[in-house]
Amino acid sequence: MVHDMLDPLGMLYSLKQALRCKVRGLGLFAVPCNSFNWMSSSQHCGNFTHPWGNCEHVWVRDGNALASRSCLIILVLIARSCFWMTENPDRSHLANMPPLMHVMTIAEMLPLRIPWWWPQISLLAS
């Protein structure tokens, strides 16, 4: 089975996995950092006013597609009353992506933002 969400079969497999998630289950997402992090912004040229970046680069287009497809899967998880988590959206340009901004405005959802520097043990203890 293909697990690449850029491939049509891989995307269908990811949707199938999201549909298998039980109520109050958890979906974890991590998009490629090179397309969204601040350190490579001179290469991907993504910013608040130009969130899609320089789409002349294949890796930027792929990162945008993965972010958009992840948001589609997140919407499926929300519809199934599941939780979801993505890796550090506020510490990158990912938070400026229109699909994720749309997901974050869903009225029934209360986003929980956990700073990346919190010790992991404190999360496990609570």
GIRA-V958958 format. One record per backbone hydrogen bond with DSSP energy under -1.0 kcal/mol. NH is the residue of the N-H (numbers start at 1). CO is the residue of the C=O. If there is no record, write none. Layout:
BEGIN
NH	CO
NH	CO
END
This chain:
BEGIN
7	4
11	7
12	8
13	9
14	10
15	11
16	12
17	13
18	14
19	15
20	16
24	81
25	22
27	83
29	85
35	32
36	33
37	33
41	38
43	40
44	40
45	41
47	50
53	50
54	44
55	53
57	54
61	57
62	58
63	59
64	60
65	61
66	62
67	63
68	64
69	65
70	66
71	67
72	68
73	69
74	70
75	71
76	72
77	73
78	74
79	75
80	76
81	78
82	77
83	25
85	27
87	29
92	89
93	36
95	89
96	93
97	94
101	97
102	98
103	99
104	100
105	102
106	103
109	106
118	115
124	120
125	121
126	122
END
